[in-house]
Amino acid sequence: MPSGLIGSRAIASVREVIGPRLKALLITQHISSTQRALEQNGYVRLATTLIGADALIATLQAMHQS
């Protein structure tokens, strides 16, 4: 990601164009309480960079079904 751009800002920027119901998966090294708050609307899921392939696939499938 470009310097100074963080995932939550990128999601917000894309949502300004596409709309607030855009589903997003934010993969990060450390999940902060601010990032946890993003999950409250149900359109953002969080994962750490240690997520395995099976867990990643399961998360993406769950997001697609919801």
Distance bins in CASP14 RR format, pairs under 12 A and 6 or more apart:
PFRMAT RR
TARGET T0000
AUTHOR 0000-0000-0000
RMODE 2
METHOD distances of the structure
MODEL  1
1 7 1 0 0 1 0 0 0 0 0 0 0
1 8 0 0 0 0 0 1 0 0 0 0 0
1 9 0 0 0 0 1 0 0 0 0 0 0
1 10 1 0 0 1 0 0 0 0 0 0 0
1 11 0 0 0 0 0 1 0 0 0 0 0
1 13 0 0 0 0 0 1 0 0 0 0 0
1 26 0 0 0 0 0 1 0 0 0 0 0
1 27 0 0 0 0 0 1 0 0 0 0 0
1 28 0 0 0 0 0 1 0 0 0 0 0
2 9 0 0 0 0 0 1 0 0 0 0 0
2 10 0 0 0 0 1 0 0 0 0 0 0
2 13 0 0 0 0 0 1 0 0 0 0 0
4 10 0 0 0 0 0 1 0 0 0 0 0
5 11 0 0 0 0 0 1 0 0 0 0 0
5 12 0 0 0 0 0 1 0 0 0 0 0
5 13 0 0 0 0 1 0 0 0 0 0 0
5 14 0 0 0 0 0 1 0 0 0 0 0
6 12 0 0 0 0 1 0 0 0 0 0 0
6 13 0 0 0 0 0 1 0 0 0 0 0
6 26 0 0 0 0 1 0 0 0 0 0 0
6 28 0 0 0 0 1 0 0 0 0 0 0
6 29 0 0 0 0 0 1 0 0 0 0 0
6 30 0 0 0 0 0 1 0 0 0 0 0
6 32 0 0 0 0 0 1 0 0 0 0 0
6 34 0 0 0 0 0 1 0 0 0 0 0
6 35 0 0 0 0 1 0 0 0 0 0 0
6 38 0 0 0 0 0 1 0 0 0 0 0
7 13 0 0 0 0 1 0 0 0 0 0 0
7 14 0 0 0 0 1 0 0 0 0 0 0
7 15 0 0 0 0 0 1 0 0 0 0 0
7 24 0 0 0 0 1 0 0 0 0 0 0
7 25 0 0 0 0 0 1 0 0 0 0 0
7 26 1 0 1 0 0 0 0 0 0 0 0
7 27 0 0 0 0 1 0 0 0 0 0 0
7 28 1 0 0 1 0 0 0 0 0 0 0
7 29 0 0 0 0 0 1 0 0 0 0 0
7 31 0 0 0 0 0 1 0 0 0 0 0
7 32 0 0 0 0 0 1 0 0 0 0 0
7 34 0 0 0 0 0 1 0 0 0 0 0
7 35 0 0 0 0 1 0 0 0 0 0 0
7 38 0 0 0 0 1 0 0 0 0 0 0
7 44 0 0 0 0 0 1 0 0 0 0 0
7 46 0 0 0 0 0 1 0 0 0 0 0
8 14 0 0 0 0 0 1 0 0 0 0 0
8 15 0 0 0 0 0 1 0 0 0 0 0
8 24 0 0 0 0 1 0 0 0 0 0 0
8 26 1 0 0 1 0 0 0 0 0 0 0
8 28 0 0 0 0 1 0 0 0 0 0 0
8 31 0 0 0 0 0 1 0 0 0 0 0
8 32 0 0 0 0 1 0 0 0 0 0 0
8 34 1 0 0 1 0 0 0 0 0 0 0
8 35 1 0 0 1 0 0 0 0 0 0 0
8 36 0 0 0 0 0 1 0 0 0 0 0
8 37 0 0 0 0 1 0 0 0 0 0 0
8 38 1 0 0 1 0 0 0 0 0 0 0
8 39 0 0 0 0 0 1 0 0 0 0 0
8 44 0 0 0 0 1 0 0 0 0 0 0
8 46 0 0 0 0 0 1 0 0 0 0 0
9 15 0 0 0 0 0 1 0 0 0 0 0
9 16 0 0 0 0 0 1 0 0 0 0 0
9 24 0 0 0 0 0 1 0 0 0 0 0
9 26 0 0 0 0 0 1 0 0 0 0 0
9 34 0 0 0 0 0 1 0 0 0 0 0
9 35 0 0 0 0 0 1 0 0 0 0 0
9 38 0 0 0 0 0 1 0 0 0 0 0
10 16 0 0 0 0 0 1 0 0 0 0 0
10 17 0 0 0 0 0 1 0 0 0 0 0
10 22 0 0 0 0 0 1 0 0 0 0 0
10 24 0 0 0 0 1 0 0 0 0 0 0
10 25 0 0 0 0 0 1 0 0 0 0 0
10 26 0 0 0 0 1 0 0 0 0 0 0
10 27 0 0 0 0 0 1 0 0 0 0 0
10 28 0 0 0 0 0 1 0 0 0 0 0
10 38 0 0 0 0 0 1 0 0 0 0 0
10 44 0 0 0 0 0 1 0 0 0 0 0
11 17 0 0 0 0 0 1 0 0 0 0 0
11 18 0 0 0 0 0 1 0 0 0 0 0
11 19 0 0 0 0 0 1 0 0 0 0 0
11 20 0 0 0 0 0 1 0 0 0 0 0
11 21 0 0 0 0 0 1 0 0 0 0 0
11 22 1 0 0 1 0 0 0 0 0 0 0
11 23 0 0 0 0 1 0 0 0 0 0 0
11 24 1 0 1 0 0 0 0 0 0 0 0
11 25 0 0 0 0 1 0 0 0 0 0 0
11 26 1 0 0 1 0 0 0 0 0 0 0
11 27 0 0 0 0 0 1 0 0 0 0 0
11 28 0 0 0 0 0 1 0 0 0 0 0
11 35 0 0 0 0 0 1 0 0 0 0 0
11 38 1 0 0 1 0 0 0 0 0 0 0
11 39 0 0 0 0 0 1 0 0 0 0 0
11 41 0 0 0 0 0 1 0 0 0 0 0
11 43 0 0 0 0 1 0 0 0 0 0 0
11 44 1 0 0 1 0 0 0 0 0 0 0
11 45 0 0 0 0 0 1 0 0 0 0 0
11 46 0 0 0 0 0 1 0 0 0 0 0
12 18 0 0 0 0 0 1 0 0 0 0 0
12 19 0 0 0 0 0 1 0 0 0 0 0
12 20 0 0 0 0 1 0 0 0 0 0 0
12 22 0 0 0 0 1 0 0 0 0 0 0
12 24 0 0 0 0 1 0 0 0 0 0 0
12 26 0 0 0 0 0 1 0 0 0 0 0
12 38 0 0 0 0 1 0 0 0 0 0 0
12 41 0 0 0 0 0 1 0 0 0 0 0
12 43 0 0 0 0 0 1 0 0 0 0 0
12 44 0 0 0 0 0 1 0 0 0 0 0
13 19 0 0 0 0 0 1 0 0 0 0 0
13 22 0 0 0 0 0 1 0 0 0 0 0
13 24 0 0 0 0 0 1 0 0 0 0 0
14 20 0 0 0 0 0 1 0 0 0 0 0
14 21 0 0 0 0 0 1 0 0 0 0 0
14 22 1 0 0 1 0 0 0 0 0 0 0
14 23 0 0 0 0 0 1 0 0 0 0 0
14 24 1 0 0 1 0 0 0 0 0 0 0
14 26 0 0 0 0 0 1 0 0 0 0 0
14 43 0 0 0 0 0 1 0 0 0 0 0
14 44 0 0 0 0 0 1 0 0 0 0 0
15 21 0 0 0 0 1 0 0 0 0 0 0
15 22 1 0 1 0 0 0 0 0 0 0 0
15 23 0 0 0 0 0 1 0 0 0 0 0
15 24 0 0 0 0 1 0 0 0 0 0 0
15 38 0 0 0 0 0 1 0 0 0 0 0
15 41 0 0 0 0 0 1 0 0 0 0 0
15 43 0 0 0 0 1 0 0 0 0 0 0
15 44 0 0 0 0 1 0 0 0 0 0 0
16 22 0 0 0 0 1 0 0 0 0 0 0
18 24 0 0 0 0 0 1 0 0 0 0 0
18 43 0 0 0 0 0 1 0 0 0 0 0
19 41 0 0 0 0 0 1 0 0 0 0 0
19 43 0 0 0 0 1 0 0 0 0 0 0
20 38 0 0 0 0 0 1 0 0 0 0 0
20 41 1 0 0 1 0 0 0 0 0 0 0
20 42 0 0 0 0 0 1 0 0 0 0 0
20 43 1 0 0 1 0 0 0 0 0 0 0
20 44 0 0 0 0 0 1 0 0 0 0 0
21 41 0 0 0 0 1 0 0 0 0 0 0
21 42 0 0 0 0 1 0 0 0 0 0 0
21 43 1 0 1 0 0 0 0 0 0 0 0
21 44 0 0 0 0 0 1 0 0 0 0 0
21 66 0 0 0 0 0 1 0 0 0 0 0
22 38 0 0 0 0 0 1 0 0 0 0 0
22 41 0 0 0 0 0 1 0 0 0 0 0
22 42 0 0 0 0 0 1 0 0 0 0 0
22 43 1 0 0 1 0 0 0 0 0 0 0
22 44 0 0 0 0 1 0 0 0 0 0 0
22 63 0 0 0 0 0 1 0 0 0 0 0
23 38 0 0 0 0 0 1 0 0 0 0 0
23 39 0 0 0 0 0 1 0 0 0 0 0
23 41 0 0 0 0 0 1 0 0 0 0 0
23 42 0 0 0 0 1 0 0 0 0 0 0
23 43 1 0 1 0 0 0 0 0 0 0 0
23 44 1 0 0 1 0 0 0 0 0 0 0
23 45 1 0 0 1 0 0 0 0 0 0 0
23 59 0 0 0 0 0 1 0 0 0 0 0
23 60 0 0 0 0 1 0 0 0 0 0 0
23 61 0 0 0 0 0 1 0 0 0 0 0
23 62 0 0 0 0 0 1 0 0 0 0 0
23 63 1 0 1 0 0 0 0 0 0 0 0
23 64 1 0 0 1 0 0 0 0 0 0 0
23 65 0 0 0 0 0 1 0 0 0 0 0
23 66 1 0 0 1 0 0 0 0 0 0 0
24 35 0 0 0 0 0 1 0 0 0 0 0
24 38 0 0 0 0 1 0 0 0 0 0 0
24 39 0 0 0 0 0 1 0 0 0 0 0
24 41 0 0 0 0 0 1 0 0 0 0 0
24 42 0 0 0 0 0 1 0 0 0 0 0
24 43 1 0 0 1 0 0 0 0 0 0 0
24 44 1 0 1 0 0 0 0 0 0 0 0
24 45 1 0 0 1 0 0 0 0 0 0 0
24 46 0 0 0 0 1 0 0 0 0 0 0
24 47 0 0 0 0 0 1 0 0 0 0 0
24 59 0 0 0 0 0 1 0 0 0 0 0
24 60 0 0 0 0 0 1 0 0 0 0 0
24 63 0 0 0 0 1 0 0 0 0 0 0
25 35 0 0 0 0 0 1 0 0 0 0 0
25 38 0 0 0 0 0 1 0 0 0 0 0
25 39 0 0 0 0 0 1 0 0 0 0 0
25 42 0 0 0 0 0 1 0 0 0 0 0
25 43 0 0 0 0 0 1 0 0 0 0 0
25 44 1 0 0 1 0 0 0 0 0 0 0
25 45 1 0 1 0 0 0 0 0 0 0 0
25 46 1 0 0 1 0 0 0 0 0 0 0
25 47 1 0 0 1 0 0 0 0 0 0 0
25 48 0 0 0 0 0 1 0 0 0 0 0
25 51 0 0 0 0 1 0 0 0 0 0 0
25 55 0 0 0 0 0 1 0 0 0 0 0
25 56 0 0 0 0 1 0 0 0 0 0 0
25 57 0 0 0 0 0 1 0 0 0 0 0
25 58 0 0 0 0 0 1 0 0 0 0 0
25 59 1 0 0 1 0 0 0 0 0 0 0
25 60 1 0 0 1 0 0 0 0 0 0 0
25 61 0 0 0 0 0 1 0 0 0 0 0
25 62 0 0 0 0 0 1 0 0 0 0 0
25 63 1 0 0 1 0 0 0 0 0 0 0
25 64 0 0 0 0 0 1 0 0 0 0 0
26 32 0 0 0 0 0 1 0 0 0 0 0
26 34 0 0 0 0 0 1 0 0 0 0 0
26 35 1 0 0 1 0 0 0 0 0 0 0
26 36 0 0 0 0 0 1 0 0 0 0 0
26 37 0 0 0 0 0 1 0 0 0 0 0
26 38 1 0 0 1 0 0 0 0 0 0 0
26 39 0 0 0 0 1 0 0 0 0 0 0
26 43 0 0 0 0 0 1 0 0 0 0 0
26 44 1 0 0 1 0 0 0 0 0 0 0
26 45 1 0 0 1 0 0 0 0 0 0 0
26 46 1 0 1 0 0 0 0 0 0 0 0
26 47 1 0 0 1 0 0 0 0 0 0 0
26 48 0 0 0 0 0 1 0 0 0 0 0
26 49 0 0 0 0 0 1 0 0 0 0 0
26 51 0 0 0 0 0 1 0 0 0 0 0
26 59 0 0 0 0 0 1 0 0 0 0 0
26 63 0 0 0 0 0 1 0 0 0 0 0
27 35 0 0 0 0 0 1 0 0 0 0 0
27 44 0 0 0 0 0 1 0 0 0 0 0
27 45 0 0 0 0 1 0 0 0 0 0 0
27 46 1 0 0 1 0 0 0 0 0 0 0
27 47 1 0 1 0 0 0 0 0 0 0 0
27 48 1 0 0 1 0 0 0 0 0 0 0
27 49 1 0 0 1 0 0 0 0 0 0 0
27 50 0 0 0 0 1 0 0 0 0 0 0
27 51 1 0 0 1 0 0 0 0 0 0 0
27 52 0 0 0 0 0 1 0 0 0 0 0
27 55 0 0 0 0 0 1 0 0 0 0 0
27 56 0 0 0 0 1 0 0 0 0 0 0
27 59 0 0 0 0 1 0 0 0 0 0 0
27 60 0 0 0 0 0 1 0 0 0 0 0
28 34 0 0 0 0 0 1 0 0 0 0 0
28 35 1 0 0 1 0 0 0 0 0 0 0
28 36 0 0 0 0 0 1 0 0 0 0 0
28 38 0 0 0 0 0 1 0 0 0 0 0
28 44 0 0 0 0 0 1 0 0 0 0 0
28 45 0 0 0 0 0 1 0 0 0 0 0
28 46 1 0 0 1 0 0 0 0 0 0 0
28 47 1 0 0 1 0 0 0 0 0 0 0
28 48 1 0 0 1 0 0 0 0 0 0 0
28 49 1 0 0 1 0 0 0 0 0 0 0
28 50 0 0 0 0 0 1 0 0 0 0 0
28 51 0 0 0 0 0 1 0 0 0 0 0
29 35 0 0 0 0 0 1 0 0 0 0 0
29 46 0 0 0 0 0 1 0 0 0 0 0
29 47 0 0 0 0 0 1 0 0 0 0 0
29 48 1 0 0 1 0 0 0 0 0 0 0
29 49 1 0 1 0 0 0 0 0 0 0 0
29 50 0 0 0 0 1 0 0 0 0 0 0
29 51 0 0 0 0 0 1 0 0 0 0 0
30 36 0 0 0 0 0 1 0 0 0 0 0
30 46 0 0 0 0 0 1 0 0 0 0 0
30 47 0 0 0 0 0 1 0 0 0 0 0
30 48 1 0 0 1 0 0 0 0 0 0 0
30 49 0 0 0 0 1 0 0 0 0 0 0
30 50 0 0 0 0 0 1 0 0 0 0 0
31 37 0 0 0 0 0 1 0 0 0 0 0
31 38 0 0 0 0 1 0 0 0 0 0 0
31 39 0 0 0 0 1 0 0 0 0 0 0
31 44 0 0 0 0 0 1 0 0 0 0 0
31 45 0 0 0 0 0 1 0 0 0 0 0
31 46 1 0 1 0 0 0 0 0 0 0 0
31 47 0 0 0 0 1 0 0 0 0 0 0
31 48 1 0 0 1 0 0 0 0 0 0 0
31 49 0 0 0 0 0 1 0 0 0 0 0
31 50 0 0 0 0 0 1 0 0 0 0 0
31 51 0 0 0 0 0 1 0 0 0 0 0
32 38 0 0 0 0 1 0 0 0 0 0 0
32 39 0 0 0 0 0 1 0 0 0 0 0
32 46 0 0 0 0 1 0 0 0 0 0 0
32 48 0 0 0 0 0 1 0 0 0 0 0
33 39 0 0 0 0 0 1 0 0 0 0 0
33 40 0 0 0 0 0 1 0 0 0 0 0
33 46 0 0 0 0 0 1 0 0 0 0 0
34 40 0 0 0 0 0 1 0 0 0 0 0
34 44 0 0 0 0 0 1 0 0 0 0 0
34 46 0 0 0 0 0 1 0 0 0 0 0
35 44 0 0 0 0 1 0 0 0 0 0 0
35 45 0 0 0 0 0 1 0 0 0 0 0
35 46 1 0 1 0 0 0 0 0 0 0 0
35 47 0 0 0 0 0 1 0 0 0 0 0
35 48 0 0 0 0 0 1 0 0 0 0 0
36 44 0 0 0 0 1 0 0 0 0 0 0
36 45 0 0 0 0 0 1 0 0 0 0 0
36 46 1 0 0 1 0 0 0 0 0 0 0
37 44 0 0 0 0 1 0 0 0 0 0 0
37 46 0 0 0 0 0 1 0 0 0 0 0
38 44 1 0 1 0 0 0 0 0 0 0 0
38 45 0 0 0 0 1 0 0 0 0 0 0
38 46 1 0 0 1 0 0 0 0 0 0 0
39 45 1 0 0 1 0 0 0 0 0 0 0
39 46 1 0 0 1 0 0 0 0 0 0 0
39 47 0 0 0 0 0 1 0 0 0 0 0
39 59 0 0 0 0 0 1 0 0 0 0 0
39 63 0 0 0 0 0 1 0 0 0 0 0
40 46 0 0 0 0 0 1 0 0 0 0 0
41 66 0 0 0 0 0 1 0 0 0 0 0
42 62 0 0 0 0 0 1 0 0 0 0 0
42 63 0 0 0 0 1 0 0 0 0 0 0
42 66 1 0 0 1 0 0 0 0 0 0 0
43 63 0 0 0 0 1 0 0 0 0 0 0
43 66 0 0 0 0 1 0 0 0 0 0 0
44 59 0 0 0 0 0 1 0 0 0 0 0
44 63 0 0 0 0 1 0 0 0 0 0 0
44 66 0 0 0 0 0 1 0 0 0 0 0
45 51 0 0 0 0 0 1 0 0 0 0 0
45 55 0 0 0 0 0 1 0 0 0 0 0
45 56 0 0 0 0 0 1 0 0 0 0 0
45 58 0 0 0 0 0 1 0 0 0 0 0
45 59 1 0 1 0 0 0 0 0 0 0 0
45 60 0 0 0 0 1 0 0 0 0 0 0
45 61 0 0 0 0 0 1 0 0 0 0 0
45 62 1 0 0 1 0 0 0 0 0 0 0
45 63 1 0 1 0 0 0 0 0 0 0 0
45 64 0 0 0 0 0 1 0 0 0 0 0
45 66 0 0 0 0 1 0 0 0 0 0 0
46 59 0 0 0 0 1 0 0 0 0 0 0
46 63 0 0 0 0 0 1 0 0 0 0 0
47 53 0 0 0 0 0 1 0 0 0 0 0
47 55 1 0 0 1 0 0 0 0 0 0 0
47 56 1 0 0 1 0 0 0 0 0 0 0
47 57 0 0 0 0 0 1 0 0 0 0 0
47 58 0 0 0 0 0 1 0 0 0 0 0
47 59 1 0 0 1 0 0 0 0 0 0 0
47 60 0 0 0 0 1 0 0 0 0 0 0
47 62 0 0 0 0 0 1 0 0 0 0 0
47 63 0 0 0 0 0 1 0 0 0 0 0
48 55 0 0 0 0 1 0 0 0 0 0 0
48 56 0 0 0 0 0 1 0 0 0 0 0
48 59 0 0 0 0 0 1 0 0 0 0 0
49 55 0 0 0 0 0 1 0 0 0 0 0
49 56 0 0 0 0 0 1 0 0 0 0 0
50 56 0 0 0 0 0 1 0 0 0 0 0
51 57 0 0 0 0 1 0 0 0 0 0 0
51 58 0 0 0 0 1 0 0 0 0 0 0
51 59 1 0 0 1 0 0 0 0 0 0 0
51 60 0 0 0 0 0 1 0 0 0 0 0
52 58 0 0 0 0 1 0 0 0 0 0 0
52 59 0 0 0 0 1 0 0 0 0 0 0
52 60 0 0 0 0 0 1 0 0 0 0 0
53 59 0 0 0 0 0 1 0 0 0 0 0
53 60 0 0 0 0 0 1 0 0 0 0 0
54 60 0 0 0 0 0 1 0 0 0 0 0
54 61 0 0 0 0 0 1 0 0 0 0 0
55 61 0 0 0 0 0 1 0 0 0 0 0
55 62 0 0 0 0 0 1 0 0 0 0 0
56 62 0 0 0 0 0 1 0 0 0 0 0
56 63 0 0 0 0 0 1 0 0 0 0 0
57 63 0 0 0 0 0 1 0 0 0 0 0
57 64 0 0 0 0 0 1 0 0 0 0 0
58 64 0 0 0 0 0 1 0 0 0 0 0
58 65 0 0 0 0 0 1 0 0 0 0 0
59 65 0 0 0 0 0 1 0 0 0 0 0
59 66 0 0 0 0 0 1 0 0 0 0 0
60 66 0 0 0 0 0 1 0 0 0 0 0
END
